[in-house]
């Protein structure tokens, strides 16, 4: 994924998507490029329009189902009944303890 992200950054910089430019971006953030993965990304994007690739990907993402896991969990919770007040208080206490984690932002 980092190779694709670096390729997209070269496009944003209005430079050619090639191994040298991708390698330069990766090295600027301390990532050593693997030649095999780098070659695969460059070969896959060679001669293609990035805007068209992104538009096609957006269409595919729109068709993917998302969510759906909450309904069974909610049904199971409803079957189990309401949570006891003691358990709810314990959760609130834990949240309060984690709020500042022992230090302030400007200390």
Secondary structure, DSSP 8 states (H G I E B T S, - for coil): -HHHHHHHHHHHTT----HHHHHHHHHHTT----HHHHHHHHHHHTT--HHHHHHHHHHHHHTS----HHHHHHHHHHHH----HHHHHHHHHHHHHHTTTTS-TT-
